[in-house]
């Protein structure tokens, strides 16, 4: 089921809304969210994860409303959240950190510990389970971040710039992992990187100034590029034709 925004508004400063009466759904499958800095992508995902609360409007998943207190725990168990910065907890091992996040999401300690093993296996971190989390590389820490969202068996995982700061090899490993997991989990990935869209994603949403200016299959996104655009430049050209630039 999609994550649905109904008449959502949010502002960090009075009189300057980032989102203003937005109504849209984030589709099933693997979706890439593109847009310039300041377009509202991080705010959109933070609201979807219930990390932020809309000033007005609702964010719902089926009958669960993120704003409604009695629904919040169940909502957060179904929606995983990976912000731009994944923080290691120095005193904990990799497995302990994954289990700890599951416990924070409402699992019992035993259930969180048991599920952490499966989650680490799914992101290929089992061998590093006993290592201190602060000793992980940047790419490994991002994979731990995904494991943290899988411990509580999230149905939808929201990722904000998950490959920022990673080297090309780490980005490749991360993209492969996303492709493997997308058959069982719905992903919404915010990024500035337009390469390899067709290899990973099913849907493209281009977000600009608090509004979606494009939504559709990857092939339709490519078709907005001007005729004669070289194959390797189609994504970049299509994107530049849809947005007005950084806010």
C-alpha positions, 0 to 999 in steps of 0.5 A: 500500500502507498504512503499517502500525503493529504493536504500536508503543509510544513514550514521551518520558519513562519511564513516560509512553507517548504510544503503547502497543501501537498497531496500525493502518494509515494508508490510501491516498488523502488522509486527514486526521488530527484530534485535540487537542494531546497526542493523539499525532498528531505522534508517530504521523507522526514514527514513520511517517517514521522520524524517531523509532524505536518503543521496541517494535513495527514500522512497515512499508510492504509488506516494508520495515521502518523499524526494520530498518537494511537497509530504512531507505534504501528506506523513506525514499525511499517515505515523504515527511515534512513536519514543522510547521516547514519550514526554509529553508537560507539559502545555497541557492536554492529548486531547490538546496534541493529537490535537496539533500533528494533527495540526502540521501534517497539520489539521486545529485547529477545525479538529484536536480538533474534531479528537482528541476525536476519537483518544483518544477513540480508545486508551482508554484514553477518561477519561484522556483527561483533565489530564495534559499529564505530569501526565500520567504513562509510559504506558498511555504516549505510548498510547497517542503517538499512539493517536497522530498518529491516529489523522491525520488518518495515514494509516501506524504507525511506532513504535520504541521499544514501550514497552521499560521500561514498566512493564509486565501489561503495556506491556500486555495492549499495546499489546492488544491495538495493536491487536485491532487497527491492523484491520484498521491500518498497524503497523511496530513495532521495538522491542527486545522482541520475546514473543507473536509474534504469538498472534499479528503479521503477518510478521517478519522481522529480520534486521541485519547490515543494511539488512533484513536477514529474512522476512516471516510469523511468522510460517516460522520464528519459523521453522528456530529454530533447531528441538527439541527446546522447544515451549517457546524458539522457537522465541528466538532460531530462532532469535539468529540463524539469527543475528550475534550480536550487532554491 
